Amino acid sequence: MAESDSTDFDLLWYLENLSDKEFQSFKKYLARKILDFKLPQFPLIQMTKEELANVLPISYEGQYIWNMLFSIFSMMRKEDLCRKIIGRRNRNQEACKAVMRRKFMLQWESHTFGKFHYKFFRDVSSDVFYILQLAYDSTSYYSANNLNVFLMGERASGKTMVINLAVLRWIKGEMWQNMISYVVHLTSHEINQMTNSSLAELIAKDWPDGQAPIADILSDPKKLLFILEDLDNIRFELNVNESALCSNSTQKVPIPVLLVSLLKRKMAPGCWFLISSRPTRGNNVKSFLKEVDCCTTLQLSKEKREIYFNSFFKDRQRASAALQLVHEDEILVGLCRVAILCWITCTVLKRQMDKGRDFQLCCQTPTDLHAHFLADALTSEAGLTANQYHLGLLKRLCLLAAGGLFLSTLNFSGEDLRCVGFTEADVSVLQAANILLPSSTHKDRYKFIHLNVQEFCTAIAFLMAVPNYLIPSGSREYKEKREQYSDFNQVFTFIFGLLNANRRKILETSFGYQLPMVDSFKWYSVGYMKYLDRDPEKLTHHMPLFYCLYENREEEFVKTIVDALMEVTVYLRSDKDMMVSLYCLDYCCHLRTLKLSVQHIFQNKEPLIRPTASQMKSLVYWREICSLFYTMESLWELHIFDNDLNGISERILSKALEHSSCKLRTLKLSYVSTASGFEDLLKALARNRSLTYLSINCTSISLNMFSLLHDILHEPTCQISHLRWSFTLVAQARVQWHGLSSPQPLTSRFK
């Protein structure tokens, strides 16, 4: 990579500033330094200044040359030449800041709501900045050699915002002073466009005309920070063999080799990395997350949401009322864990308050919020309400959204926008309304403010019956991982939300247009459920359906849909899942069999003294679910599988199973982990007067549990007459089991 044309990097100029005697000494020092740096040697003694100035750049990488020169000039007491190199390095550090300032300010200015978010993230990200400050301080306990700092977060959680703020703080001298001299910023989108590159070319990509001071940037890797955004989106698998790694910064190699060489510090040894990623099980993240690395997760906690709402409303009473609405529904809580969706929520609630409406009635679900957001944004201009222009704008927007999702396109080109009928004026309107924004990752492209908004517009497109449309970008052969869209569950959830007349009315009143496919979709949904009732194996689990019905919340429609259900399978992984399941199961009047899995909610969450507020909320939901076991008259069979229960949650389940009104006849336990080793659960079963069939399938079982099961089956209150078990005895129990000469039968009535 070419350096500056000035004398700053002119080797001959430096050598000509040495007298003949000094030059001879210089060559002796240089020979020693070449040995110290473990570089290839070549004869120096007979070389002239011109010859040496020509040979050095083709023999060694620039950083080695200038580090050797600076060290030699220091030993020779050539302070003037040392000062010139120091001055050049200082200027190049400032030049790097100017390059980063230009790049990050351009990204910042592309967001029309940037100022509010800037202030919010600046205020609430102090804990993250504290970690980022200490992580790259080699004297702190956070730091480690070859450190990677991972910034993890879901879509739109603020990873890019935090990185932007951190870099801008560094530029202003508020962070990493005397720690970081140069920053190299890389995004997955940039990397995905490359095939081969050298490290020098990678570093120079943001510099004017690609002219970066590579020698100075790599001269002290311990003051060099690489920022790698969206590691999970890189299209290459980074499982490169060690023998293929490269250490030469000027050598062109395949991009995977280059990245792995950097991440494993074969190149730029001692450099730092700041890596952002969404939570994923992908190999690229797992491969480079070491025990000594630092990992921090971004999410709007309850406390940060309160700060956000108070900052947005600037009125504590209004903010408190809005927060109360959100915190009463786990779906809205999940929505407001993401800053952009939090902004949409606050924007809608504030507008409803300003209009004097009862926002608690008209903003109960994400469908309500997105419908109000679109309606207000597109019809807010005085005198233009519900006219054909705004309806046409909505139709084209929905056409774009649906075409994008069907063809895995989230970033739209100008050609895409023109093909669905948007003019430049239309795009300006949508941009001013914060519906379409310039993409932060793809140059000269636009994207919806959030994927949820694109999914909501796609749901409207279904009910509008807009024609299938092939947008030009959809025909691109290569799609980045983050653009590959295949899960339409959220789209269908929004469709069911719009089947509710009150929610649909928000759009239909604003645009003066009736969604024509509503009745057809309702008729189809009811018919399809009857079809599934005849072949229940086609619906293997019910959580997606339950989310759709919870979003709809039209009582008669929900009853009609679930009326045929006699067997239900639910996977509970969050409070949100429990809340949604409770709502739908209450309407399942003919349910005979419930298959239930509870994972991650109680796992390793045994309260030390008393449950936290969050743990209490989970336990309350769990208690209500367990109460169904004795309140649902039709429920006869319960399968509990793949469950992780702590002490309190196990006791709640046990209390429900021993309840006098429990009518369960069959209980199947498969791979259930309990705090008591099944003791509480089995004792509860001994008191159940209706249970006759018990199946236990575990990976391992202790002799104590086996003995307990033996004793319980002999209890006079126990009605179990059919027992099926499949397990492996743990080592100690196996020895004792085989040592029993004549084990007693479990029970005389056992079959």
Secondary structure, DSSP 8 states (H G I E B T S, - for coil): ----SSGGG-HHHHHHTS-HHHHHHHHHHHHHHHHHTT------TT--HHHHHHHHHHHS-HHHHHHHHHHHHHHTT-HHHHHHHHHHHHHHHHHHHHHHHHHHHHHHHT-TTHHHHHHHHHHH-HHHHHHHHHHT-TTSTT--TT-EEEEE--TTSSHHHHHHHHHHHHHTTSSSTTT-SEEEEEEHHHHHT-SEE-HHHHHHTTSGGG---HHHHTT-GGGEEEEEE-GGG-SS-----GGG----TTS-EEHHHHHHHHHTTSSSTT-EEEEEE-S---HHHHHH--TTSEEEE----HHHHHHHHHHHHS-HHHHHHHHHHHHT-HHHHHHTTSHHHHHHHHHHHHHHHHTT--HHHH-SSHHHHHHHHHHHHHS-STT-TT-HHHHHHHHHHHHHHHHHHHTT--SB-HHHHHHTT--HHHHHHHHHTTSEEE-SSSTT-EEESSHHHHHHHHHHHHHHT------GGGG-S---GGG-----HHHHHHHHHHTSHHHHHHHHHHHT---TTHHHHHHHHHHHHHHHHH-GGG----HHHHHHHHHH--HHHHHHHHTT-SEEEEEE-SHHHHHHHHHHHTT-TT--EEEEEE-SSSTT---SSS--HHHHHHHHHHHHHHHHHHH-TT--EEEEEEEE--HHHHHHHHHHHT-TT----EEEEEEEE-TTTTHHHHHHHHT-SS--EEEEE-S-B-HHHHHHHHHHHTSTT----EEEEE--B-HHHHHHHHH-SS---S-TT--
